[in-house]
């Protein structure tokens, strides 16, 4: 009897020991993958030099392109540049097809109704460009003439609110300024109203072909635009832009494109 009990206890002890030895640690949960990098989709007119345009290899380059890339890098975000119909920019933004408008975007009271802006980073004017042989010398000379401008640009608002607008024969709107300049060269336009940074870029590329009138359609300011509901992105962009101005990065980018620091 004692032997039987002893044998039974020995067997149970051995089983417990085996169970203990055979016990395996529960598999640890796989390490969580790092969150995907934030991506900012920037809407732009990709034919708007020197702010944003394509080089001979079809790569997007430009002043605003470089600013946006530097800002995204500091935010630890990826940046995607998405060419859009500039006339539909607000619909693209508020339809969440793009996150920001960063392409020589003029701050106007009308646009503020649907877009939240950073503080201005550049000052601009709406200038009048004519061919070198043109008899036009002032805004008053635009009376009875055909004047071109980019549809959806602030040039439209700037001209329409000016007293001279009523005397202009036709305001002809274009999808981009390049096409408008071609029409100016061939005589289908008498004058072109365009952002100064863009107009002077083209004038400089073709010396002797165009001239800029002394009078203009007012001074404006550029800002980065986001959805009014996207307060977090606006705050991040504003902080980053302020840092870029403070440490000289914005000035260096400006000098690369304009030969001097024109950051506001």
C-alpha positions as CSV (number, residue, x, y, z in Angstrom):
1,X,0.0,0.0,0.0
2,X,2.7,2.4,1.0
3,X,4.6,1.5,-2.2
4,X,1.5,2.3,-4.2
5,X,0.9,5.6,-2.6
6,X,4.6,6.5,-3.0
7,X,4.5,5.5,-6.6
8,X,1.4,7.6,-7.2
9,X,3.0,10.7,-5.6
10,X,6.1,10.2,-7.6
11,X,4.1,10.0,-10.8
12,X,2.1,13.2,-10.0
13,X,5.3,15.1,-9.1
14,X,6.9,14.1,-12.3
15,X,3.8,15.2,-14.3
16,X,3.8,18.5,-12.6
17,X,7.5,18.9,-13.3
18,X,7.0,18.1,-16.9
19,X,4.1,20.5,-17.2
20,X,6.2,23.2,-15.7
21,X,9.1,22.5,-18.0
22,X,6.9,22.3,-21.0
23,X,5.1,25.6,-20.3
24,X,5.9,28.2,-23.0
25,X,5.8,31.9,-22.7
26,X,2.8,33.5,-24.5
27,X,4.0,35.0,-27.8
28,X,4.5,38.7,-27.4
29,X,2.5,41.0,-29.6
30,X,4.4,42.2,-32.7
31,X,5.9,45.6,-32.2
32,X,3.6,48.3,-33.5
33,X,4.6,49.7,-36.8
34,X,5.6,53.3,-36.7
35,X,2.8,55.6,-37.8
36,X,3.0,56.6,-41.4
37,X,4.5,60.0,-42.1
38,X,2.1,62.8,-42.3
39,X,1.5,63.9,-45.8
40,X,0.6,67.4,-46.9
41,X,-1.0,67.7,-50.4
42,X,-0.2,71.1,-51.9
43,X,-2.4,72.4,-54.7
44,X,-0.8,74.6,-57.3
45,X,-0.8,76.0,-60.8
46,X,2.3,74.2,-62.2
47,X,2.7,76.9,-64.9
48,X,3.3,79.9,-62.6
49,X,7.1,80.7,-62.6
50,X,9.0,81.4,-60.6
51,X,6.7,80.3,-57.8
52,X,5.9,76.8,-59.2
53,X,6.6,75.4,-62.6
54,X,8.2,72.5,-64.5
55,X,11.8,72.5,-65.7
56,X,13.0,70.9,-69.0
57,X,12.9,67.5,-67.3
58,X,9.3,68.1,-66.2
59,X,10.3,68.3,-62.6
60,X,8.4,70.8,-60.4
61,X,10.6,73.6,-59.2
62,X,10.1,77.1,-57.9
63,X,10.3,79.5,-55.0
64,X,7.1,78.3,-53.3
65,X,8.0,74.7,-54.1
66,X,11.3,75.1,-52.2
67,X,9.6,76.9,-49.3
68,X,7.0,74.1,-49.0
69,X,9.6,71.4,-49.1
70,X,11.6,73.0,-46.4
71,X,8.5,73.5,-44.2
72,X,7.4,69.9,-44.7
73,X,10.9,68.6,-43.9
74,X,10.8,70.5,-40.6
75,X,7.4,69.1,-39.8
76,X,8.5,65.5,-40.5
77,X,5.9,65.3,-43.2
78,X,5.9,64.2,-46.8
79,X,4.7,66.8,-49.3
80,X,2.9,66.0,-52.5
81,X,2.4,68.7,-55.2
82,X,-0.9,68.4,-57.0
83,X,-1.5,70.6,-60.1
84,X,-5.1,71.9,-60.1
85,X,-7.3,74.2,-62.1
86,X,-6.5,77.4,-60.3
87,X,-10.0,78.8,-61.0
88,X,-11.3,75.9,-58.9
89,X,-8.8,76.1,-56.1
90,X,-11.3,76.8,-53.3
91,X,-13.4,73.8,-54.3
92,X,-10.2,71.6,-54.4
93,X,-9.2,72.8,-51.0
94,X,-12.6,72.5,-49.2
95,X,-13.4,69.2,-51.1
96,X,-10.3,67.9,-49.3
97,X,-8.5,67.0,-52.5
98,X,-5.6,69.2,-51.4
99,X,-4.6,70.3,-47.9
100,X,-3.0,73.6,-48.7
101,X,-2.7,76.2,-51.5
102,X,0.9,77.4,-51.7
103,X,1.5,79.0,-55.1
104,X,1.6,82.8,-55.0
105,X,-1.8,82.9,-53.4
106,X,-2.9,86.5,-52.7
107,X,-4.7,87.2,-49.5
108,X,-8.0,89.0,-50.2
109,X,-11.1,89.7,-48.1
110,X,-13.2,87.6,-50.5
111,X,-10.9,84.6,-50.2
112,X,-10.8,84.9,-46.4
113,X,-14.5,83.9,-46.4
114,X,-13.5,80.3,-47.4
115,X,-9.8,80.0,-46.8
116,X,-7.6,80.4,-43.6
117,X,-4.3,82.1,-44.3
118,X,-0.9,82.2,-42.7
119,X,0.5,85.7,-42.1
120,X,1.9,87.2,-45.3
121,X,5.3,86.0,-46.4
122,X,5.7,88.1,-49.6
123,X,4.5,91.3,-51.1
124,X,3.3,91.5,-54.6
125,X,1.7,94.0,-57.1
126,X,-0.5,93.5,-60.1
127,X,1.5,95.1,-62.9
128,X,0.6,95.9,-66.5
129,X,2.8,94.3,-69.2
130,X,2.7,95.5,-72.8
131,X,4.9,94.8,-75.9
132,X,7.9,97.1,-76.3
133,X,6.4,98.9,-79.3
134,X,3.0,99.6,-77.6
135,X,1.8,103.1,-77.4
136,X,0.2,102.4,-74.0
137,X,1.9,104.3,-71.2
138,X,-0.7,104.4,-68.4
139,X,-3.8,102.7,-67.0
140,X,-5.9,105.3,-68.6
141,X,-4.6,104.2,-72.0
142,X,-6.3,100.8,-71.4
143,X,-9.7,102.5,-72.3
144,X,-11.1,100.7,-75.3
145,X,-8.5,98.0,-75.2
146,X,-8.4,94.2,-74.8
147,X,-6.7,93.3,-71.5
148,X,-5.7,89.8,-70.5
149,X,-5.4,88.2,-67.1
150,X,-5.5,84.7,-65.5
151,X,-8.9,83.4,-64.6
152,X,-9.2,82.8,-60.9
153,X,-6.2,85.1,-60.1
154,X,-6.3,88.2,-57.9
155,X,-5.7,90.2,-61.0
156,X,-9.3,89.8,-61.9
157,X,-10.5,91.4,-58.6
158,X,-7.8,94.1,-58.7
159,X,-8.8,95.3,-62.2
160,X,-12.6,95.0,-61.7
161,X,-12.5,97.2,-58.6
162,X,-10.4,99.9,-60.3
163,X,-12.1,102.9,-61.9
164,X,-10.5,102.2,-65.3
165,X,-12.3,98.8,-65.6
166,X,-15.5,100.4,-67.0
167,X,-13.6,101.8,-69.9
168,X,-11.8,98.6,-70.9
169,X,-13.2,97.1,-74.0
170,X,-12.8,93.4,-72.9
171,X,-11.2,91.6,-70.0
172,X,-10.0,88.3,-71.6
173,X,-9.4,85.5,-69.1
174,X,-6.9,82.8,-69.6
175,X,-6.1,79.5,-67.9
176,X,-2.5,80.5,-67.5
177,X,-0.2,83.5,-68.1
178,X,2.0,81.8,-70.6
179,X,-0.9,81.6,-73.1
180,X,-1.8,85.2,-72.4
181,X,1.7,86.4,-73.0
182,X,1.7,84.6,-76.4
183,X,-1.5,86.4,-77.3
184,X,0.1,89.7,-76.2
185,X,3.1,89.0,-78.5
186,X,0.9,88.3,-81.5
187,X,-1.4,91.3,-80.9
188,X,-4.5,89.5,-79.8
189,X,-4.1,91.4,-76.5
190,X,-3.2,95.0,-75.9
191,X,-2.0,94.5,-72.3
192,X,-1.7,91.8,-69.6
193,X,-2.3,92.3,-65.9
194,X,-0.2,89.8,-63.9
195,X,1.5,89.2,-60.6
196,X,4.7,91.2,-60.5
197,X,6.9,88.3,-59.5
198,X,5.6,86.3,-62.5
199,X,5.5,89.2,-65.0
200,X,9.0,90.4,-64.3
201,X,10.3,86.8,-64.6
202,X,8.9,86.6,-68.1
203,X,10.0,90.1,-69.0
204,X,13.6,89.4,-67.9
205,X,13.6,86.2,-70.0
206,X,12.8,88.1,-73.2
207,X,14.6,91.4,-73.0
208,X,13.4,94.0,-75.5
209,X,10.1,92.2,-76.1
210,X,8.0,93.5,-73.2
211,X,7.9,96.5,-70.9
212,X,6.1,97.1,-67.6
213,X,4.1,100.3,-67.1
214,X,4.9,102.4,-64.1
215,X,1.3,102.3,-62.9
216,X,-0.1,99.2,-61.4
217,X,-3.3,97.8,-59.9
218,X,-2.3,97.8,-56.3
219,X,-0.1,96.1,-53.7
220,X,-1.0,92.6,-52.4
221,X,0.3,90.0,-50.0
222,X,0.9,86.3,-50.5
223,X,0.0,83.7,-47.8
224,X,-0.4,80.0,-47.5
225,X,-4.0,78.9,-47.5
226,X,-5.6,75.9,-45.7
227,X,-9.2,74.9,-44.8
228,X,-10.7,77.1,-42.2
229,X,-11.5,74.0,-40.1
230,X,-7.8,72.8,-40.3
231,X,-6.6,75.0,-37.4
232,X,-3.9,72.4,-36.4
233,X,-2.2,72.5,-39.8
234,X,-2.4,76.3,-40.0
235,X,-0.7,76.6,-36.6
236,X,2.0,74.2,-37.6
237,X,2.7,75.9,-40.9
238,X,2.7,79.3,-39.2
239,X,5.2,78.2,-36.6
240,X,7.4,76.7,-39.2
241,X,7.3,79.7,-41.5
242,X,8.2,82.0,-38.5
243,X,11.2,79.8,-37.7
244,X,12.3,79.8,-41.4
245,X,12.2,83.6,-41.4
246,X,14.0,83.8,-38.1
247,X,16.9,81.5,-39.0
248,X,17.4,82.9,-42.5
249,X,16.2,79.8,-44.5
250,X,13.4,81.7,-46.2
251,X,15.8,84.5,-47.1
252,X,18.3,82.0,-48.6
253,X,15.5,80.5,-50.8
254,X,14.4,84.0,-51.8
255,X,17.9,84.9,-52.8
256,X,18.2,81.8,-54.9
257,X,15.1,82.7,-57.0
258,X,15.1,86.5,-56.9
259,X,18.7,87.5,-56.3
260,X,17.8,89.1,-53.0
261,X,15.7,88.7,-49.8
262,X,12.2,89.8,-50.5
263,X,10.6,87.9,-47.7
264,X,8.1,90.0,-45.8
